[in-house]
Structures are given as structure tokens and as C-alpha cells.
Amino acid sequence: MNTYWDNFTFIDLFAGIGGIRLGFESVGGKCVFSSEFDKDACITYEANFGEWPSGDITKIDAKDIPDFDVLLAGFPCQAFSIIGKKQGFADETRGTLFFDIERILREKQPKAFMLENVRNLTAHDGGKTFKIIISHLELLGYTVYAKVLNALDFGCCQKRERIIIVGFKESILFAFPEPSPYRKPLSEILEAEVADKYYVKDAIRESRLKR
């Protein structure tokens, strides 16, 4: 691996409990700033990484964020999800948070970024929302790549499709990873002996089977 990428820094926005951070730390990255709004998520994040994330990103001045190489953000997806109201940028509390990513990118000019959201972001409002996001990122001087990836194809026994958007300041030959030919079955994950309290109630199970 290139020496530079053994020692890069990143920030973890809309950090949740730190799933994205784990991946980037595993290849040599160092987190220099994290932000998360939800208190319960922060409790878990602190248990995982020994630090309490900064709070509401909308109230944090980009100038106060340390310099970094890569911006990571699994920005809130309720406004674009097929199970939400699909208000997109009209959703003032969640949909517009992309523009906080934009203002931080504009101020800090990192070398790269990776954004993650629900698959439906690409289809929201006939594709207009996604085009706006990509155009705004390109206007900041980034070469942008985007693809829907499914966790099922990369060693996780769960169908979880997400749009991954990456961008680079330098001209880099980039390609998303190819799916693994092997899909891990649940039998390799589930424990054989599990307490009854972890099973769904009979009424709920029967209702779902009926549907």
C-alpha cells in the first residue's frame, strides 16, 4: 500500500455508532474529528472509541474542524428513504444536511470524501435530487464516482443496498470493488443456543407469515 494511505486522517460526520470509521481505521486512517447528534448513538460511539462525538454539525463552524485528508459522512437518509415521507431537500431537519457536508468540503478542501445514503436517493424526485448533489460536489472541484453496493455481496449476510459516493481532488483511476462470488449464509453467523427473549413473539411471527 502507498505510504501516504497508511497515514491519512479523516473526519466522521453523522457518525452513528462508528461503522464507517471502523473500515477506514482498518486501513491505516486516523480519525481527527467526529460529529453525531443522537445521544444514544454517542453513548455507543464513546464505548467503541473512547470519545464522545461533537454534537449538531449545523452548529459547528467548519473553521473549527481540524484539517484532514478524507471526509466521511453517512448523512441522514430518512428524507430520501422509500419508507420515509420522501420530502428530500424540503425536509428542513434532515434533507438539507447535505449542504453542511458541502460547506465543510468548501472550507477544508480535503483530498477525498466518501458519502453513504439509501439507494432511493438516486431515484428521489425523478433523479433530480441526486443530480443536484453530484453537480454541487463537482463544482467544488472533485471528480465524483457513485454506485449502489449491496452488503450481501461483500461478506455480510444481509441485503442492505446503499449508494456510495466518492470524490477525489486529484485525477485518480478509481473503480468500485467487484462483488465477492461467495455469499455468507446465516448458518455461519447465528448462534445455536439462544435465549427465548431474543425470538420474535408468536403473534408477530404469525402476522408476518400471513402477509
C-alpha positions in Angstrom: 0.0 0.0 0.0 1.2 3.5 -0.7 2.9 5.0 2.4 0.6 8.1 2.2 -2.5 6.0 2.6 -1.0 4.2 5.6 -1.1 7.5 7.5 -4.2 9.5 6.3 -6.5 11.5 8.5 -10.3 11.6 8.3 -13.4 13.1 9.9 -16.5 11.1 10.8 -19.7 13.0 10.2 -23.2 11.8 11.1 -21.1 9.1 12.8 -23.8 6.9 14.3 -22.0 4.2 16.3 -18.9 4.3 14.2 -19.4 1.7 11.5 -17.8 3.7 8.7 -14.9 4.7 11.0 -14.1 1.1 11.6 -13.5 0.5 7.9 -11.2 3.5 7.4 -9.2 2.8 10.6 -8.6 -0.8 9.5 -6.6 0.5 6.5 -4.5 3.0 8.5 -6.7 6.1 8.8 -6.7 8.3 11.9 -9.9 10.0 13.0 -9.3 13.6 14.0 -13.0 14.7 14.4 -16.4 13.1 14.8 -19.9 14.5 14.9 -23.2 12.9 16.0 -26.5 14.4 17.1 -28.2 11.4 18.7 -27.4 10.9 22.4 -27.8 7.1 22.4 -25.6 6.7 19.4 -23.0 8.9 21.1 -23.0 6.6 24.2 -22.2 3.6 22.0 -19.7 5.6 20.0 -17.9 6.5 23.2 -17.9 2.9 24.3 -16.4 1.8 20.9 -13.8 4.5 20.5 -13.3 6.2 23.9 -14.5 9.6 22.7 -17.8 11.5 22.7 -18.6 13.0 19.3 -19.1 16.7 18.8 -22.8 17.5 18.6 -25.1 19.0 15.9 -23.0 19.6 12.8 -25.2 22.5 11.8 -23.9 24.4 14.8 -20.2 23.7 14.2 -18.1 26.2 12.2 -16.1 24.4 9.6 -13.1 26.6 10.6 -13.1 24.9 14.0 -12.7 21.4 12.5 -9.1 20.2 12.3 -7.5 19.7 8.9 -8.0 16.3 7.4 -7.5 14.2 4.2 -10.8 12.4 3.8 -14.4 13.4 4.8 -16.7 10.5 5.7 -20.5 11.0 6.1 -23.4 8.6 6.3 -25.7 11.6 6.1 -29.3 11.1 7.3 -31.4 9.2 4.9 -35.0 9.5 6.2 -35.8 12.3 3.8 -34.9 10.1 0.8 -35.9 6.6 2.1 -38.8 4.7 0.5 -40.2 4.2 4.0 -40.0 7.9 4.8 -42.1 10.8 3.5 -39.6 11.3 0.7 -39.5 15.1 1.1 -35.8 15.3 0.2 -34.4 18.9 0.4 -37.9 20.1 1.5 -37.2 18.2 4.8 -35.5 21.1 6.7 -34.3 18.9 9.6 -32.7 16.1 7.6 -32.7 16.5 3.8 -30.7 19.8 3.9 -27.9 18.3 5.9 -26.1 17.5 2.7 -25.4 21.2 2.4 -23.5 21.1 5.7 -21.2 18.5 4.1 -20.8 20.9 1.1 -19.9 23.8 3.3 -17.2 21.8 5.1 -15.8 20.5 1.9 -15.7 24.0 0.5 -13.9 25.4 3.6 -11.5 22.5 4.3 -10.8 21.3 0.7 -9.9 17.7 1.7 -8.2 15.4 -0.8 -11.2 13.0 -0.9 -14.6 12.1 0.5 -17.0 9.2 0.9 -20.7 9.7 1.4 -23.3 7.0 2.0 -27.1 7.0 1.7 -30.1 4.9 0.9 -30.5 3.5 -2.7 -33.6 5.6 -3.2 -31.5 8.8 -3.1 -30.7 8.1 -6.8 -34.4 7.9 -7.7 -35.8 10.7 -5.5 -37.8 13.4 -7.3 -37.2 11.6 -10.6 -33.4 11.6 -10.1 -33.2 15.5 -9.7 -32.1 15.3 -6.1 -29.2 13.0 -6.9 -28.1 15.2 -9.9 -28.1 18.3 -7.6 -25.9 16.5 -5.1 -23.4 15.3 -7.8 -23.3 18.7 -9.5 -22.6 20.5 -6.2 -19.7 18.1 -5.5 -18.3 18.5 -8.9 -18.5 22.3 -8.7 -16.2 22.1 -5.6 -13.5 20.6 -7.9 -14.0 16.9 -7.2 -14.1 14.0 -9.7 -17.1 12.1 -8.5 -18.0 8.4 -8.7 -21.2 6.8 -7.4 -22.5 3.2 -7.3 -25.2 1.3 -5.4 -23.5 -1.5 -3.4 -25.2 -4.4 -1.6 -23.7 -5.5 1.7 -24.8 -9.1 0.8 -22.1 -9.1 -1.9 -19.3 -8.2 0.5 -19.4 -10.8 3.3 -22.5 -9.6 5.2 -25.5 -11.9 5.3 -27.9 -9.0 5.0 -29.4 -7.4 1.9 -28.5 -3.8 2.5 -28.3 -1.7 -0.6 -26.7 1.8 -0.3 -25.5 4.4 -2.7 -21.8 5.1 -2.2 -20.5 8.5 -3.5 -16.8 9.1 -3.6 -14.8 12.1 -4.8 -11.1 13.0 -5.4 -9.4 16.3 -5.8 -6.6 14.6 -7.8 -7.2 12.7 -11.1 -7.3 9.1 -9.7 -8.1 6.0 -11.6 -10.9 4.6 -9.4 -13.2 1.6 -9.6 -15.6 0.2 -7.0 -14.8 -3.3 -5.7 -16.4 -6.2 -7.5 -18.9 -8.4 -5.6 -17.5 -11.5 -3.9 -18.6 -14.7 -5.5 -19.2 -16.2 -2.1 -22.2 -15.2 0.0 -22.0 -16.0 3.7 -25.1 -17.9 4.9 -26.9 -17.1 8.1 -25.8 -20.5 9.5 -22.3 -19.2 9.8 -23.4 -16.2 11.8 -26.3 -17.3 14.1 -25.6 -18.9 17.5 -27.1 -22.4 18.0 -28.3 -21.8 21.6 -30.2 -18.5 22.1 -32.4 -17.4 25.0 -36.2 -17.2 24.2 -36.2 -13.5 24.8 -34.3 -12.9 21.6 -37.0 -14.6 19.5 -40.0 -12.6 18.0 -43.3 -13.1 19.7 -45.6 -15.7 18.2 -48.3 -13.1 17.3 -45.8 -11.0 15.4 -44.3 -14.0 13.6 -47.8 -15.3 12.6 -48.8 -11.9 11.4 -45.8 -11.6 9.1 -46.1 -15.1 7.8 -49.7 -14.3 6.9 -48.7 -11.2 5.0 
